[in-house]
Amino acid sequence: MSRALWFAAGAASGAYALAKARRTVWHLTPDGIGARVAAVGVGARLFAAEVSAGMAERDAELQAELRLSSAPHAAIEESATSDGDTGSAADGHR
């Protein structure tokens, strides 16, 4: 029984080593290198798309926040100019 176990273990490790060697050799062929380069390109495009989507989302958040926070300032500036204050001081400040 012990010899059969060792034989099976040796056959399994040999099959694994052969498969691993074939895969390594394929990675070094022009087709394998091309596939890796294509995969890197796809990954870079996906990353760029995610960054762009995140930037657009954050930009929308900031625009909404600025619209909310600038509304009171716009009302104050509007009321100041409607009071007849032209802001024509000699130094350019009100």
Secondary structure, 3 states (H helix, E strand, C coil): CHHHHHHHHHHHHHHHHHHHHHHHHHHCCHHHHHHHHHHHHHHHHHHHHHHHHHHHHHHHHHHHHHHHHHHHHHHHHHHHHHCCCCCCCCCCCC
